[in-house]
Amino acid sequence: MYSTTTGLQNLTREFGTSRPLFEDDKTIFYRKPACSPDTSFVVRMDWAGLKSLPGVVPIGMPGGILLAKDGRAIDETEVPNIEWKRYQQRLAASGTDPSPTQPAATALPVPDYFTNIFYDYYPVVGISYEQAVAFCSWRGRVISKMVNRGKPGSTDSLAADHMLVECRLPTEAEWQQAALAKRDLPHGTRCPEVAVEVNPEAAGYLKQRSGSPVFEPLIRADIRAYNRTRPTRSPISCDQPGPYFLRLVTPAYVYSGLPNDYQLLNLLGNVAEMVQERGYALGGSYRDPLTACTVTSRSAYIGPSPTVGFRCMTRATYPNRR
């Protein structure tokens, strides 16, 4: 029961035997692509060289996957609602008023998107650029405090063993690196569409996710009929043709789809993602067609939106070591 963004133990017991939800990751199954993989830019996840770089910590921080040999890591997923709620809980526990962090009610895809536990592991949206920056900054501070706790002398910011964890929005260049833009393929892969199978037992879950008025038994029958056609579909959460029960009225589960070669999820589609460069977000969203969910897609961003979220970059260093 720990936060995936800070590694801190949760302040409340959020998950018990009474949690009445179908498991998100047992809803839709995407098969491994059968097409030949791209070889123009091979991702090598060998970070042994980090140990030879002065001051760099050769490990990722909570929620992050190492992206570069200077220790920069990017979040595996977009920051979900549950982690934003934990952020608010931590602020309240420290005596800070969390109300300025509340997502804008008018910028949510459905009214209960932030409050309903059904959407806990869906990306947080309806927040401003400033709120996202503040979250990243807070996250770096609390991780730094945690990793330095109990280490002799490390709480002294000038000590050799003091570890500094910095957390921020990615730059556009970092985001495009993570999305494999260097391959010069619109979706970072030659396989933007794969075989898919939908779990009939997820009929109730998909009814709520799609906002469908159809009764569960009929949805279940329609799912079985759909599976018999051996369908293919893009694993990118976007506006694409398909059956009514796969319609997206909100972003999707942050761990859905297929990971890219960095093992990162939903860089394309789901929600467009903020970067340090203000005024736009990258990657397209669940409301955009597949053609607008590419490694070079940009959308204007001027304030809280139901289609825009974010993920953070983290980097841990020993700034006082030479």
C-alpha positions as CSV (number, residue, x, y, z in Angstrom):
1,M,0.0,0.0,0.0
2,Y,2.5,2.6,-1.2
3,S,2.3,5.5,-3.6
4,T,3.6,4.8,-7.1
5,T,4.8,8.4,-7.4
6,T,6.6,9.0,-4.1
7,G,7.1,5.5,-2.6
8,L,5.5,6.8,0.6
9,Q,3.2,4.6,2.6
10,N,-0.5,5.5,2.0
11,L,-2.1,7.5,4.7
12,T,-5.4,5.7,4.4
13,R,-6.4,2.1,3.8
14,E,-7.8,2.5,0.3
15,F,-8.1,-1.1,-0.9
16,G,-10.1,-3.7,1.0
17,T,-12.1,-6.8,0.2
18,S,-15.2,-4.6,-0.2
19,R,-13.8,-2.6,-3.2
20,P,-16.6,-3.4,-5.7
21,L,-14.8,-2.9,-9.0
22,F,-13.9,-5.1,-11.9
23,E,-10.1,-5.2,-12.4
24,D,-9.1,-2.7,-15.0
25,D,-6.3,-4.9,-16.4
26,K,-8.6,-7.9,-17.1
27,T,-10.9,-5.9,-19.5
28,I,-9.1,-5.8,-22.9
29,F,-6.3,-7.9,-24.1
30,Y,-4.0,-6.8,-26.9
31,R,-1.9,-9.4,-28.5
32,K,1.8,-9.0,-29.2
33,P,2.2,-7.5,-32.7
34,A,3.0,-10.1,-35.4
35,C,4.6,-7.5,-37.7
36,S,8.4,-7.2,-37.9
37,P,9.8,-4.9,-35.2
38,D,11.6,-1.7,-36.0
39,T,15.4,-1.9,-35.9
40,S,16.3,1.7,-36.9
41,F,16.7,2.7,-33.3
42,V,17.2,-0.1,-30.8
43,V,16.4,0.8,-27.2
44,R,19.1,-0.6,-24.9
45,M,18.0,-0.8,-21.2
46,D,21.5,-1.5,-20.0
47,W,22.4,1.2,-17.4
48,A,25.6,-0.2,-16.0
49,G,27.5,2.8,-17.2
50,L,25.6,5.0,-14.7
51,K,27.9,3.7,-12.0
52,S,30.8,5.4,-13.6
53,L,29.2,8.8,-13.8
54,P,30.1,11.0,-10.8
55,G,27.1,12.0,-8.7
56,V,24.5,10.0,-10.6
57,V,22.3,7.5,-8.8
58,P,22.1,4.4,-11.0
59,I,18.4,3.6,-10.0
60,G,15.1,4.9,-11.1
61,M,12.8,6.7,-8.7
62,P,9.2,5.7,-7.8
63,G,7.0,5.3,-10.8
64,G,9.9,6.2,-13.3
65,I,11.8,4.3,-16.0
66,L,15.3,5.4,-16.8
67,L,15.5,7.2,-20.1
68,A,19.1,8.4,-20.3
69,K,22.5,7.6,-18.8
70,D,22.6,10.8,-16.9
71,G,20.0,9.4,-14.6
72,R,16.9,11.0,-16.1
73,A,13.8,8.9,-15.6
74,I,10.2,9.4,-17.0
75,D,7.0,8.1,-15.4
76,E,5.8,4.8,-16.7
77,T,2.3,6.2,-16.9
78,E,0.4,9.4,-16.8
79,V,-0.2,10.6,-13.2
80,P,-3.5,9.0,-12.2
81,N,-6.4,10.4,-10.1
82,I,-5.4,8.2,-7.1
83,E,-2.0,9.7,-6.9
84,W,-3.4,13.3,-7.1
85,K,-5.7,12.3,-4.2
86,R,-2.8,11.0,-2.2
87,Y,-1.0,14.3,-2.9
88,Q,-4.0,16.2,-1.5
89,Q,-4.0,13.9,1.6
90,R,-0.3,14.6,2.2
91,L,-0.8,18.3,1.9
92,A,-3.7,18.2,4.3
93,A,-1.7,16.1,6.8
94,S,1.1,18.7,6.7
95,G,-1.4,21.5,7.5
96,T,-1.5,22.9,4.0
97,D,-4.9,23.7,2.5
98,P,-5.3,21.3,-0.5
99,S,-8.2,23.2,-2.1
100,P,-6.0,25.1,-4.6
101,T,-5.0,21.6,-6.0
102,Q,-8.6,20.6,-6.8
103,P,-9.2,19.8,-10.5
104,A,-11.7,22.2,-12.2
105,A,-15.1,20.7,-12.2
106,T,-16.0,22.3,-15.5
107,A,-13.0,20.6,-17.2
108,L,-13.8,17.0,-16.3
109,P,-15.0,14.5,-19.0
110,V,-17.8,13.4,-16.7
111,P,-19.0,15.0,-13.5
112,D,-17.7,12.3,-11.1
113,Y,-14.5,11.6,-12.9
114,F,-12.3,12.7,-10.0
115,T,-14.4,11.6,-7.1
116,N,-15.6,8.2,-8.3
117,I,-13.2,5.4,-7.4
118,F,-14.0,3.7,-10.7
119,Y,-11.7,6.3,-12.3
120,D,-8.9,6.1,-9.6
121,Y,-6.4,4.7,-12.1
122,Y,-7.4,7.0,-15.0
123,P,-5.2,10.1,-15.7
124,V,-5.8,13.2,-13.7
125,V,-7.2,16.0,-15.9
126,G,-8.8,19.3,-15.4
127,I,-5.7,20.8,-13.8
128,S,-3.6,23.8,-14.8
129,Y,0.0,23.9,-15.9
130,E,0.9,25.6,-12.6
131,Q,-0.8,22.8,-10.6
132,A,1.2,20.2,-12.5
133,V,4.4,22.0,-11.9
134,A,3.6,22.3,-8.2
135,F,2.9,18.6,-8.0
136,C,6.2,17.7,-9.6
137,S,8.1,20.1,-7.3
138,W,6.4,18.7,-4.2
139,R,7.1,15.1,-5.3
140,G,10.8,15.8,-5.6
141,R,10.9,17.3,-2.1
142,V,9.1,14.5,-0.4
143,I,11.2,11.8,-2.2
144,S,14.4,13.6,-1.2
145,K,13.3,13.8,2.4
146,M,12.4,10.1,2.4
147,V,15.6,8.8,0.8
148,N,17.8,10.9,3.1
149,R,16.0,9.8,6.3
150,G,18.2,7.7,8.5
151,K,21.4,8.2,6.6
152,P,24.1,9.7,8.9
153,G,24.8,13.3,7.9
154,S,22.7,13.1,4.8
155,T,20.0,15.4,6.0
156,D,22.7,18.1,5.8
157,S,22.2,19.4,2.2
158,L,26.0,19.9,2.0
159,A,26.9,16.4,3.0
160,A,28.6,14.1,0.5
161,D,25.8,11.5,1.1
162,H,23.0,13.9,0.6
163,M,20.8,12.8,-2.3
164,L,18.8,15.3,-4.3
165,V,15.7,14.2,-6.2
166,E,14.5,16.6,-8.8
167,C,11.1,16.2,-10.4
168,R,9.7,18.3,-13.2
169,L,7.7,18.2,-16.4
170,P,9.6,16.8,-19.4
171,T,10.9,19.0,-22.1
172,E,9.4,18.5,-25.6
173,A,12.7,16.9,-26.6
174,E,12.7,14.5,-23.7
175,W,9.0,13.6,-24.3
176,Q,9.8,12.9,-28.0
177,Q,12.8,10.7,-27.0
178,A,10.5,8.7,-24.8
179,A,8.0,8.4,-27.6
180,L,10.7,7.1,-30.0
181,A,10.3,10.0,-32.4
182,K,13.8,9.3,-33.6
183,R,12.4,6.3,-35.5
184,D,10.6,8.7,-37.8
185,L,7.4,6.5,-37.6
186,P,4.1,8.3,-36.7
187,H,3.4,6.0,-33.8
188,G,7.0,5.0,-32.9
189,T,6.3,1.5,-34.2
190,R,5.5,-0.4,-37.4
191,C,2.6,-2.1,-35.6
192,P,-0.1,0.6,-34.7
193,E,-2.9,-2.0,-35.0
194,V,-2.9,-5.4,-33.3
195,A,-5.3,-8.3,-32.6
196,V,-7.6,-7.6,-29.6
197,E,-9.9,-9.7,-27.4
198,V,-12.4,-8.2,-25.0
199,N,-13.4,-10.0,-21.8
200,P,-17.2,-10.7,-21.7
201,E,-17.0,-10.6,-17.9
202,A,-16.1,-7.0,-18.2
203,A,-19.5,-6.0,-19.6
204,G,-20.5,-4.0,-16.5
205,Y,-17.1,-2.2,-16.4
206,L,-17.4,-1.3,-20.1
207,K,-21.0,-0.2,-19.7
208,Q,-19.8,2.4,-17.2
209,R,-16.7,3.4,-19.1
210,S,-18.6,3.8,-22.4
211,G,-21.7,5.4,-20.9
212,S,-23.8,2.9,-22.8
213,P,-27.5,2.5,-21.9
214,V,-27.5,-1.2,-23.1
215,F,-28.1,-3.8,-20.4
216,E,-25.1,-6.0,-19.3
217,P,-26.4,-9.3,-20.6
218,L,-26.7,-7.9,-24.1
219,I,-23.3,-6.2,-23.9
220,R,-21.8,-9.6,-22.8
221,A,-23.4,-11.3,-25.9
222,D,-22.2,-8.5,-28.2
223,I,-18.7,-8.8,-26.8
224,R,-18.7,-12.6,-27.6
225,A,-19.9,-11.9,-31.1
226,Y,-17.2,-9.2,-31.6
227,N,-14.5,-11.6,-30.4
228,R,-15.6,-14.2,-33.0
229,T,-14.8,-11.7,-35.8
230,R,-11.1,-11.9,-34.7
231,P,-10.9,-8.1,-34.6
232,T,-7.9,-5.9,-34.8
233,R,-7.6,-2.5,-33.2
234,S,-5.1,0.2,-32.2
235,P,-4.0,-0.2,-28.6
236,I,-3.7,3.6,-28.5
237,S,-6.6,5.2,-26.6
238,C,-8.1,7.3,-29.3
239,D,-11.3,8.0,-31.2
240,Q,-11.4,5.0,-33.5
241,P,-14.1,2.9,-35.2
242,G,-15.4,0.0,-33.2
243,P,-18.3,-1.4,-31.1
244,Y,-20.3,0.9,-28.8
245,F,-18.9,-0.9,-25.7
246,L,-15.4,0.3,-26.5
247,R,-16.3,3.9,-26.9
248,L,-14.3,6.3,-24.7
249,V,-16.2,9.1,-23.0
250,T,-13.2,9.6,-20.6
251,P,-9.5,8.8,-20.8
252,A,-8.7,5.1,-20.1
253,Y,-6.9,3.1,-17.4
254,V,-3.3,4.4,-17.3
255,Y,-1.8,0.9,-17.6
256,S,-3.9,0.0,-20.6
257,G,-2.7,-0.7,-24.1
258,L,0.8,-2.0,-25.0
259,P,4.1,-0.5,-23.7
260,N,6.6,0.9,-26.2
261,D,10.2,-0.2,-26.3
262,Y,11.0,1.8,-23.2
263,Q,8.2,0.0,-21.4
264,L,6.2,3.3,-21.2
265,L,2.4,3.4,-21.5
266,N,0.0,5.8,-23.2
267,L,2.5,8.4,-24.4
268,L,0.3,8.6,-27.4
269,G,-3.5,9.1,-27.0
270,N,-5.4,8.8,-23.7
271,V,-4.5,12.3,-22.7
272,A,-2.3,14.9,-24.4
273,E,0.6,15.6,-22.1
274,M,2.0,18.9,-20.8
275,V,5.7,19.6,-21.3
276,Q,7.9,22.4,-19.9
277,E,7.3,24.5,-23.0
278,R,4.0,26.2,-22.2
279,G,1.1,26.6,-24.5
280,Y,0.7,23.1,-25.9
281,A,0.5,19.4,-25.0
282,L,1.8,16.4,-26.9
283,G,0.6,13.1,-28.2
284,G,-3.1,13.5,-28.8
285,S,-6.0,12.3,-26.6
286,Y,-8.9,9.9,-26.4
287,R,-11.0,12.4,-28.3
288,D,-8.6,12.5,-31.3
289,P,-8.4,10.2,-34.2
290,L,-5.4,7.9,-34.5
291,T,-3.9,10.2,-37.1
292,A,-3.7,12.9,-34.5
293,C,-2.1,10.7,-31.8
294,T,1.5,10.6,-33.1
295,V,5.0,11.3,-31.8
296,T,4.8,14.8,-33.3
297,S,1.2,15.7,-32.5
298,R,0.7,19.0,-30.7
299,S,-2.5,20.6,-29.3
300,A,-3.0,24.1,-27.9
301,Y,-3.2,24.2,-24.1
302,I,-4.3,27.3,-22.3
303,G,-5.9,25.9,-19.2
304,P,-7.6,23.0,-17.5
305,S,-9.0,20.5,-20.0
306,P,-10.7,17.1,-20.0
307,T,-8.1,15.9,-22.6
308,V,-4.8,17.1,-21.0
309,G,-2.8,15.4,-18.2
310,F,0.9,14.9,-17.5
311,R,3.7,12.7,-16.4
312,C,7.0,13.8,-14.6
313,M,10.7,13.5,-15.2
314,T,12.8,12.6,-12.1
315,R,16.5,12.5,-11.5
316,A,18.4,11.6,-8.4
317,T,22.0,12.8,-7.8
318,Y,24.6,13.3,-5.1
319,P,25.3,16.9,-5.9
320,N,28.2,17.2,-3.4
321,R,30.2,14.3,-4.8
322,R,33.1,14.9,-7.2
